[in-house]
Amino acid sequence: MSESDSDLSEARARKAEELRSRAESGGDSPPGRDEPVHVGGPDEFQSLLDEGGVVLVDFYADWCGPCKILEPIVADLAAETDATVAKVDVDQQRQLATQYQVQGVPTMYLFADGEPVERMVGVKQKSELVSLVEQYT
């Protein structure tokens, strides 16, 4: 088994345990996380995608005014939808920003089952993002 297969197996096992635990406790929270996940590097980013499901990734910068406007919107999406919301600081994670051709912030990607399905640049309305997420969940 290769290292990536091992990582994938571990991620699947964690997700299965999380779902089992949620089912035993009443299971009223969505499959995604309730808060945005701040990505610490490419490996963590890939692990989120490998978990499957819908992942909304917000590439942002602390100095970006529009990013600050978008911040509470993506936090609401994390709490109210089944999507996992990931936040990637382009200043700290330049490799990821380059890999996904982020030239302006905010840039958001929507992934479904590990594959990019939508790319959005600029601030979007919450209703537009919710509708987009629901198309893939």
C-alpha positions as CSV (number, residue, x, y, z in Angstrom):
1,M,0.0,0.0,0.0
2,S,1.5,3.4,-1.0
3,E,1.7,6.3,1.4
4,S,-1.2,8.1,-0.4
5,D,-3.4,5.0,-0.1
6,S,-2.6,4.8,3.6
7,D,-3.5,8.5,4.0
8,L,-6.7,7.9,2.2
9,S,-7.6,4.9,4.3
10,E,-6.9,6.9,7.4
11,A,-9.1,9.8,6.2
12,R,-11.9,7.3,5.4
13,A,-11.6,5.6,8.8
14,R,-11.8,9.0,10.5
15,K,-14.9,10.0,8.5
16,A,-16.6,6.7,9.2
17,E,-15.9,7.1,12.9
18,E,-17.2,10.6,12.8
19,L,-20.4,9.5,11.1
20,R,-20.9,6.6,13.5
21,S,-20.4,8.9,16.5
22,R,-22.9,11.4,15.1
23,A,-25.5,8.7,14.4
24,E,-25.2,7.4,17.9
25,S,-25.6,10.9,19.4
26,G,-28.7,11.8,17.5
27,G,-27.0,12.9,14.3
28,D,-28.8,16.3,13.8
29,S,-25.6,18.1,12.6
30,P,-24.7,18.1,8.9
31,P,-22.0,15.8,7.5
32,G,-19.8,18.9,6.9
33,R,-18.0,20.7,9.7
34,D,-19.9,23.5,11.6
35,E,-17.0,25.9,11.3
36,P,-14.5,26.8,8.6
37,V,-11.3,24.8,8.6
38,H,-8.2,26.9,8.3
39,V,-5.9,24.9,6.0
40,G,-2.3,24.6,7.3
41,G,-0.7,23.1,4.1
42,P,-1.1,21.1,1.0
43,D,-1.4,17.8,2.8
44,E,-4.2,19.0,5.0
45,F,-5.9,20.5,2.0
46,Q,-5.7,17.2,0.1
47,S,-7.0,15.3,3.2
48,L,-10.1,17.5,3.2
49,L,-10.7,16.8,-0.5
50,D,-10.1,13.0,0.0
51,E,-12.9,12.9,2.6
52,G,-15.3,13.3,-0.3
53,G,-18.5,15.2,-0.3
54,V,-18.7,18.9,-1.0
55,V,-15.9,21.3,0.0
56,L,-16.1,25.0,-0.5
57,V,-12.6,26.5,-0.4
58,D,-12.2,30.2,0.3
59,F,-8.7,31.5,-0.9
60,Y,-8.3,34.8,1.1
61,A,-5.8,37.3,2.6
62,D,-6.0,39.1,5.9
63,W,-5.4,42.5,4.2
64,C,-8.2,42.0,1.7
65,G,-11.4,44.1,2.3
66,P,-13.7,42.0,0.2
67,C,-12.4,38.9,2.0
68,K,-13.5,40.4,5.3
69,I,-17.0,40.9,3.9
70,L,-17.1,37.3,2.7
71,E,-15.9,35.9,6.0
72,P,-19.2,35.8,7.9
73,I,-20.9,34.4,4.8
74,V,-18.6,31.4,4.5
75,A,-18.9,30.9,8.3
76,D,-22.7,30.7,7.9
77,L,-22.3,28.2,5.0
78,A,-20.2,26.0,7.2
79,A,-22.8,26.0,10.0
80,E,-25.9,25.8,7.8
81,T,-25.0,23.5,4.9
82,D,-23.6,20.0,4.4
83,A,-20.5,21.4,2.8
84,T,-17.1,21.5,4.5
85,V,-15.8,25.0,4.3
86,A,-12.0,25.4,4.0
87,K,-10.1,28.7,4.3
88,V,-6.7,29.1,2.6
89,D,-4.6,32.1,3.4
90,V,-2.8,32.9,0.1
91,D,0.0,34.6,1.9
92,Q,0.8,31.6,4.0
93,Q,-0.1,28.9,1.4
94,R,1.4,30.3,-1.8
95,Q,1.9,26.8,-3.2
96,L,-1.8,26.1,-3.1
97,A,-2.7,29.6,-4.4
98,T,-0.3,29.0,-7.4
99,Q,-1.6,25.4,-7.9
100,Y,-5.2,26.7,-8.2
101,Q,-4.2,29.8,-10.2
102,V,-5.5,32.3,-7.6
103,Q,-4.6,35.7,-9.0
104,G,-7.1,37.7,-7.0
105,V,-8.8,37.3,-3.7
106,P,-11.3,36.3,-2.7
107,T,-11.4,33.3,-5.0
108,M,-13.5,30.3,-4.1
109,Y,-13.5,26.8,-5.5
110,L,-16.3,24.3,-5.0
111,F,-15.2,20.7,-5.0
112,A,-17.5,17.7,-5.2
113,D,-16.0,14.3,-4.4
114,G,-12.5,15.7,-4.7
115,E,-13.0,17.3,-8.1
116,P,-13.3,21.1,-8.7
117,V,-16.7,21.8,-10.1
118,E,-17.0,25.6,-9.8
119,R,-14.6,28.6,-9.5
120,M,-15.8,32.0,-8.3
121,V,-13.8,35.3,-8.0
122,G,-15.1,38.1,-5.8
123,V,-17.7,38.5,-3.1
124,K,-20.8,36.4,-3.7
125,Q,-24.2,36.6,-2.0
126,K,-25.0,34.0,0.6
127,S,-28.1,32.8,-1.3
128,E,-26.0,32.3,-4.5
129,L,-23.5,30.2,-2.6
130,V,-26.1,28.2,-0.7
131,S,-27.8,27.4,-4.0
132,L,-24.5,26.3,-5.6
133,V,-23.6,24.1,-2.6
134,E,-27.1,22.5,-2.7
135,Q,-26.7,21.6,-6.3
136,Y,-23.8,19.2,-5.4
137,T,-25.0,17.9,-1.9
